[in-house]
Amino acid sequence: MIPAKVKILIVEDEVNVREGLRDALDSPEFEIHTAADGESALRRLRRDSYPIVVTDLRMPGPTDGFDILRESLRRDPDTAVILITAYGTVEGAVEAMKLGARDFLTKPIDIQHFRVLIRKTVADLAVVRENRELRAQLRLREGGRILVANSPPMRRVLDLLLQVAPSDATVLLQGESGTGKELAARAIHENSPRKQGPFVSVNCGALPETLFESEMFGHEAGAFTGATQARRGVFEQAHGGTLFLDEITEISEKNQVDLLRAIQEGEIRRVGSGHPVRVDVRLLAATNRDIKTLVEEGKFREDLYYRLSVIPVLLPPLRERVDDIPILAEQFLKEMSLAHGKRPKTLSPAAVEVLCAYYWPGNIRQLRNVVERLVLTCQGDVITARDLPGEIRTGPRPPTFNLSENLDRMEREIVQRALDEVDGHREKAARLLGISVRTLQYKLKRLKIN
């Protein structure tokens, strides 16, 4: 395993107790964060993840240890919450343990017992994580690569994939480019009753409109110039298995109609043939674009969207699943060392910290490429922070403003001015804006303009 610090949050309103507990865990293996009250603790929990939370049960203010416990377990059921109680409040601690707390300490705190408890908790969590990873590898293995799910957001995705895999429901995988949508699609197939059948993947963005029907549904010999022999389309190729349509939002409006008809009827017609062919496929689709916005703007058919999004699954970007970065990096190190015939390398703790702090606009694909570069260029067996590419050490960082909100505000102002110009007449406003009335109606609804 790549060495990584265990993050611990200590919540205690008494400064002496708080700092004493922090000093007791002063060690390179721990990363200690503290909070002086419940509200600041909740803010920390909402922007970061902590495998271990140590919190006082009773604190001044509206938020107490019970609130911290509930929020911690809501965000990650595996969080180990240890409660601190004063004399006379042990009954409250027992009640909290029924709600899911791991253990409790009574004041005055025995520092030696505290250290032993924390180290035992760390060891227990390591066993839980290892077992979970082994189960995930057994269930979601695909071509030697696995869907890593150590972070709470990705574990929720993994659980959903395992729930829907045995069915034949259509799944729409959404997420930024490089988040692993095809790997998720393959995992669904490999854990479905169709796993003995074919898995056919199609990049819809690479298909010209004129070739779409032929690629999807096939053609007969002589159907068009160059069609010297009959050819099965991907629907027939995937018969009895799974058809994965990547970049589904890139197909034209005409092709959307053709695809919708095939999905509704459960049959296709080869180009140049009038005879229908029944097909039995499980359909999975993916996009890195905001498909709901495309529907509102009239660029993607609403009926096709509802057909595809029976089960919508959103894959989180890598920056929202930081706990997965060390495991992914280790997996890629092994994979690339074997592929290039290099000696296995490891990452130093400092290098892991830099990787975890980076924003990863290219997501998992970018991380994989960076690791391959390190395997080929790093001379030593241990990759240090200094060995990492300059752009990883220095940026990019998260944007300091919400681009979506700013664009919505600008769009709202433009639409409102157009409406004011024509005294609220929608058809005239649409012509003024250069859009259809239907698109304007969607914008009025989305931007909440009366």
C-alpha positions in Angstrom: 0.0 0.0 0.0 1.1 3.6 -0.6 1.7 5.2 2.8 -0.9 7.9 3.6 -1.7 9.8 6.8 -4.9 9.0 8.6 -7.0 12.1 9.0 -8.6 12.7 12.4 -11.0 15.4 13.5 -11.0 16.4 17.2 -14.1 18.4 18.3 -13.8 19.8 21.8 -14.8 23.2 23.2 -12.2 23.1 26.1 -9.0 24.4 24.6 -6.7 22.5 27.1 -8.4 19.2 26.4 -8.5 19.8 22.7 -4.8 20.7 22.4 -3.8 17.9 24.8 -5.5 15.3 22.6 -3.9 16.9 19.5 -0.4 16.7 21.1 -1.0 13.1 22.2 -1.4 12.1 18.5 1.5 14.2 17.2 2.9 11.6 14.8 3.8 11.5 11.1 1.1 8.9 10.5 -1.7 11.2 11.6 -3.1 14.4 10.1 -5.0 16.1 13.0 -7.7 18.8 12.5 -9.5 20.4 15.3 -12.8 22.3 15.9 -13.8 24.3 18.9 -17.5 23.9 18.5 -20.1 21.8 16.7 -20.9 24.2 13.9 -17.3 24.5 12.8 -17.0 20.8 13.0 -20.0 20.3 10.7 -18.4 22.7 8.2 -15.2 20.6 8.2 -17.2 17.4 7.7 -19.0 18.9 4.7 -15.9 19.8 2.9 -13.6 17.0 3.8 -13.7 13.3 4.9 -12.3 11.9 8.2 -12.0 8.2 8.9 -11.9 9.0 12.7 -13.9 11.7 14.5 -13.3 12.3 18.2 -16.0 14.6 19.6 -17.2 15.9 23.0 -20.8 14.8 23.6 -22.0 18.0 25.2 -20.9 21.4 23.9 -22.3 24.9 24.1 -24.3 26.0 21.1 -27.0 24.4 19.0 -24.8 21.5 17.7 -23.7 18.7 20.1 -21.9 15.4 19.7 -25.1 13.6 18.6 -25.3 16.0 15.6 -21.6 15.3 14.8 -22.2 11.6 15.0 -25.2 11.6 12.7 -23.5 13.8 10.1 -20.3 11.7 10.2 -22.2 8.4 9.6 -24.5 10.0 7.1 -21.6 11.0 5.0 -19.7 7.7 5.5 -21.1 4.8 7.5 -17.6 3.5 8.1 -16.5 6.6 10.0 -15.3 5.7 13.5 -16.8 8.2 15.9 -15.3 8.3 19.5 -17.2 10.3 22.1 -15.9 12.2 25.0 -18.1 12.4 28.0 -18.0 14.1 31.4 -18.9 12.4 34.6 -22.6 11.9 34.8 -23.2 11.7 31.0 -22.1 8.1 30.4 -25.8 7.2 29.7 -25.7 9.6 26.8 -22.6 7.9 25.4 -24.2 4.5 25.6 -27.2 5.9 23.7 -24.8 7.3 21.1 -23.1 3.9 20.7 -26.5 2.4 19.9 -26.7 5.0 17.1 -23.4 3.9 15.7 -20.6 5.4 17.7 -17.5 3.2 18.0 -16.4 3.9 21.6 -16.3 6.6 24.3 -13.9 8.2 26.7 -14.6 9.8 30.1 -13.0 12.9 31.5 -10.4 13.2 32.8 -9.0 11.4 29.7 -6.2 8.8 30.2 -3.9 9.9 27.4 -2.2 6.5 27.2 -5.6 4.8 26.8 -6.5 7.4 24.2 -3.5 6.6 22.1 -4.1 2.8 22.3 -7.7 3.3 21.3 -6.9 5.5 18.3 -4.2 3.0 17.0 -6.7 0.1 17.5 -9.3 2.0 15.6 -6.9 2.7 12.7 -6.0 -1.0 12.5 -9.7 -2.0 12.5 -10.5 0.5 9.7 -7.6 -0.8 7.6 -9.1 -4.3 7.8 -12.6 -3.0 6.9 -11.1 -1.1 3.9 -9.0 -4.1 2.8 -12.0 -6.4 2.9 -14.2 -3.9 1.0 -11.5 -3.4 -1.7 -11.2 -7.2 -2.1 -14.9 -7.6 -2.5 -15.0 -4.8 -5.0 -12.2 -6.4 -7.0 -14.0 -9.7 -7.0 -17.3 -8.2 -8.1 -16.1 -5.4 -10.4 -13.0 -6.8 -12.1 -12.8 -6.0 -15.7 -9.8 -6.8 -17.9 -7.4 -6.7 -15.0 -8.6 -3.2 -13.9 -11.1 -2.5 -11.2 -13.4 0.3 -10.2 -11.7 1.7 -7.1 -14.2 2.8 -4.5 -12.6 3.8 -1.3 -14.1 7.3 -1.1 -17.7 7.7 0.1 -19.0 9.2 -3.2 -17.5 6.4 -5.3 -18.7 3.7 -2.9 -22.3 5.0 -3.3 -21.8 4.7 -7.1 -20.4 1.2 -6.7 -23.3 0.1 -4.6 -25.8 1.5 -7.2 -24.0 -0.3 -10.1 -24.2 -3.6 -8.2 -27.9 -3.0 -7.6 -28.8 -2.3 -11.2 -26.3 -4.8 -12.9 -28.6 -7.9 -12.6 -31.5 -6.1 -14.3 -32.0 -5.2 -18.0 -32.7 -1.5 -17.2 -31.1 1.1 -19.4 -28.4 3.1 -17.5 -27.3 6.6 -18.4 -23.7 7.2 -17.1 -22.9 10.9 -16.7 -19.7 12.6 -15.6 -16.8 14.7 -16.7 -14.4 13.3 -19.3 -12.0 10.8 -17.9 -14.1 9.7 -14.9 -14.3 6.1 -16.0 -17.7 5.8 -17.6 -16.8 3.0 -20.0 -15.2 1.1 -17.1 -18.4 1.4 -15.2 -20.4 0.2 -18.2 -18.1 -2.8 -18.5 -18.5 -3.5 -14.8 -22.3 -3.5 -15.2 -22.0 -6.0 -18.0 -19.6 -8.3 -16.2 -21.9 -8.4 -13.2 -25.1 -9.0 -15.2 -26.8 -12.2 -16.5 -25.5 -11.1 -19.9 -21.8 -11.4 -19.1 -21.4 -14.4 -21.4 -22.8 -12.4 -24.2 -20.9 -9.7 -26.2 -20.1 -6.2 -24.9 -20.1 -3.8 -27.8 -18.9 -0.2 -27.3 -19.6 2.6 -29.8 -18.2 6.2 -29.8 -21.2 8.1 -31.1 -19.1 11.3 -31.4 -17.0 9.6 -34.1 -19.9 8.6 -36.3 -20.8 10.9 -39.2 -24.5 11.4 -39.6 -24.5 9.7 -43.0 -23.0 6.5 -41.6 -25.0 6.3 -38.4 -27.7 4.0 -39.7 -25.3 1.7 -41.3 -23.1 1.4 -38.2 -26.0 1.0 -35.9 -28.4 -1.2 -37.9 -26.2 -2.7 -40.6 -26.8 -2.8 -44.4 -27.5 -5.1 -47.2 -25.2 -5.7 -50.2 -25.7 -3.0 -52.8 -27.6 -0.7 -50.3 -25.2 2.2 -51.3 -22.0 2.7 -53.2 -19.3 0.7 -51.7 -21.6 -1.8 -49.9 -20.3 -4.9 -51.7 -21.6 -7.3 -49.0 -24.1 -7.4 -46.2 -22.9 -6.2 -42.8 -24.4 -6.5 -39.3 -24.7 -3.3 -37.3 -23.8 -2.9 -33.6 -27.3 -3.7 -32.5 -27.1 -7.2 -34.1 -23.5 -7.6 -32.9 -24.6 -7.0 -29.3 -27.5 -9.4 -29.5 -27.8 -11.3 -26.2 -25.3 -8.9 -24.6 -24.8 -5.2 -23.9 -24.5 -2.2 -26.2 -22.7 0.8 -24.8 -23.3 4.1 -26.6 -20.6 6.6 -25.5 -21.0 10.3 -26.2 -24.7 9.8 -26.9 -25.4 13.6 -26.9 -23.2 14.0 -30.0 -25.7 12.4 -32.5 -27.8 14.5 -34.7 -31.6 15.1 -34.4 -32.3 12.7 -37.3 -30.1 10.0 -35.8 -31.9 10.5 -32.4 -35.2 9.7 -34.1 -33.7 6.5 -35.7 -32.3 5.4 -32.4 -35.5 6.1 -30.4 -37.5 4.0 -32.9 -35.1 1.1 -32.5 -35.3 1.2 -28.7 -39.1 1.5 -28.7 -39.7 -1.3 -31.2 -36.9 -3.6 -30.0 -36.1 -4.3 -33.7 -33.9 -2.7 -36.4 -33.9 -2.6 -40.2 -30.7 -2.9 -42.2 -30.1 -0.1 -44.7 -31.5 -1.4 -48.0 -33.8 -3.9 -46.4 -37.5 -3.7 -45.5 -37.5 -6.7 -43.2 -37.3 -6.0 -39.4 -34.8 -7.9 -37.3 -35.6 -8.5 -33.6 -32.7 -7.6 -31.3 -32.2 -8.4 -27.6 -29.7 -5.9 -26.1 -29.1 -4.3 -22.8 -28.5 -0.6 -23.5 -26.1 1.6 -21.6 -25.3 5.2 -22.6 -22.9 7.9 -21.5 -22.2 11.6 -21.8 -19.9 14.2 -20.4 -22.3 17.0 -21.2 -25.2 18.4 -19.2 -27.9 16.5 -21.0 -30.8 18.1 -19.2 -29.7 21.5 -20.4 -29.4 20.1 -24.0 -33.0 18.9 -23.6 -34.2 22.3 -22.4 -32.4 24.0 -25.3 -34.1 21.7 -27.8 -30.8 20.0 -28.9 -31.6 16.6 -27.5 -35.0 14.8 -27.7 -36.8 14.7 -24.4 -38.5 11.4 -25.2 -35.1 9.8 -26.0 -33.6 11.3 -22.8 -36.3 9.6 -20.7 -35.7 6.3 -22.6 -32.0 6.4 -21.8 -32.1 7.7 -18.2 -34.2 4.9 -16.6 -31.3 4.6 -14.1 -29.1 7.8 -14.1 -25.6 7.3 -12.5 -23.3 10.3 -11.9 -19.6 9.4 -11.7 -17.9 12.0 -9.4 -14.8 13.8 -10.7 -11.5 12.7 -9.1 -11.2 15.9 -7.1 -14.3 14.8 -5.2 -12.9 11.3 -4.4 -9.5 12.2 -3.0 -9.4 9.0 -0.9 -9.2 7.0 -4.1 -6.1 8.8 -5.5 -3.5 6.8 -3.5 -5.1 3.5 -4.5 -5.5 4.5 -8.1 -1.9 5.7 -8.3 -0.7 2.4 -6.9 -2.8 0.4 -9.3 -1.4 2.4 -12.2 2.1 2.1 -11.0 1.9 -1.7 -11.1 0.1 -1.7 -14.4 2.6 0.6 -16.1 5.7 -1.0 -14.6 4.5 -4.3 -16.0 3.5 -2.9 -19.4 6.9 -1.2 -19.9 9.1 -3.8 -18.3 10.2 -1.5 -15.5 11.0 -2.3 -11.8 8.1 -1.6 -9.5 8.2 1.9 -8.0 6.5 3.4 -4.9 5.4 6.9 -4.1 6.7 8.8 -1.1 4.2 10.1 1.4 5.0 13.7 0.3 4.3 12.8 -3.4 1.0 11.2 -2.3 0.0 14.5 -0.6 0.8 16.5 -3.7 -1.3 14.2 -5.9 -4.2 14.4 -3.4 -4.0 18.2 -3.4 -4.1 18.6 -7.2 -7.3 19.5 -8.9 -7.2 16.9 -11.8 -9.2 18.5 -14.5 -8.5 15.4 -16.7 -9.6 13.1 -13.9 -8.6 9.4 -13.8 -7.3 9.5 -17.4 -4.9 12.3 -16.5 -3.7 10.6 -13.4 -3.0 7.4 -15.4 -1.0 9.4 -17.9 1.0 11.1 -15.2 1.8 7.8 -13.5 2.9 6.3 -16.8 5.2 9.3 -17.4 6.7 8.8 -13.9 7.4 5.1 -14.5 9.3 5.9 -17.7 11.2 9.0 -16.5 11.9 8.5 -12.7 15.3 7.0 -12.1 14.9 5.9 -8.5 12.6 3.2 -7.0 10.8 5.8 -4.9 9.0 8.7 -6.6 9.3 11.9 -4.6 7.3 15.1 -4.7 10.2 16.6 -6.6 9.8 14.0 -9.4 6.3 15.0 -10.1 5.6 17.2 -13.1 5.7 21.0 -12.5 2.0 21.4 -13.4 1.0 18.9 -10.7 3.1 20.6 -8.0 1.8 24.1 -8.8 -1.7 23.9 -10.1 -4.4 24.1 -11.4 -6.5 24.8 -8.4 -10.3 25.0 -8.0 -11.8 28.1 -9.5 -12.5 30.9 -7.1 -15.9 31.6 -8.5 -18.9 29.6 -9.8 -18.8 29.9 -13.6 -22.2 28.3 -14.0 -23.9 30.8 -11.7 -22.2 33.8 -13.4 -23.2 32.5 -16.9 -26.8 32.0 -15.7 -26.9 35.5 -14.3 -25.7 37.0 -17.6 -28.1 34.9 -19.6 -31.0 35.9 -17.3 -30.2 39.6 -17.9 -30.0 39.2 -21.7 -33.3 37.3 -21.9 -35.0 39.8 -19.5 -33.8 42.7 -21.7 -35.2 41.0 -24.8 -38.6 40.5 -23.1 -38.6 44.1 -21.9 -37.8 45.3 -25.5 -40.9 43.6 -26.9 -43.2 44.1 -23.9 -43.1 40.5 -22.9 -44.1 39.1 -26.3 -42.5 35.6 -26.4 -42.4 35.1 -30.2 -40.9 38.5 -30.8 -38.4 37.9 -27.9 -37.4 34.5 -29.4 -36.7 36.1 -32.8 -34.7 38.9 -31.2 -32.6 36.3 -29.4 -32.2 34.1 -32.4 -33.8 31.0 -30.8 -37.0 29.1 -31.1 -40.0 29.8 -28.9 -39.7 26.4 -27.4 -36.1 27.1 -26.4 -37.1 30.4 -24.9 -39.8 28.7 -22.9 -37.2 26.2 -21.5 -34.9 29.2 -20.6 -37.7 31.1 -18.9 -38.4 28.0 -16.8 -34.7 27.2 -16.0 -33.8 30.8 -15.2 -37.0 31.4 -13.2 -38.1 34.4 -15.3 -41.8 35.2 -15.0 
